[in-house]
Amino acid sequence: MVVRGAERILVVEEVVTQLKAELEGAGVLLPSLRVDPVSAAGETAYPLVDLGCVNLDTAMRLVAVLHGGRGAGAR
């Protein structure tokens, strides 16, 4: 799916909103999660999502969530 122009900004902002909600629902807060402003301002087909830096506790929570999700999807 290639999204052009202003629509791509709306799409990436919605994806960031959804990602934040899903992560928070799993007990993971990425405080720096945002749309990367440099790639969003350019002409790339897909602006980047900046996941940002996290502390050790958050990284461990993220590992646990991803590990648990992989186990559930392996059935």
Order of alpha helices (4+ residues) and beta strands (2+ residues): alpha-beta-alpha-beta-alpha
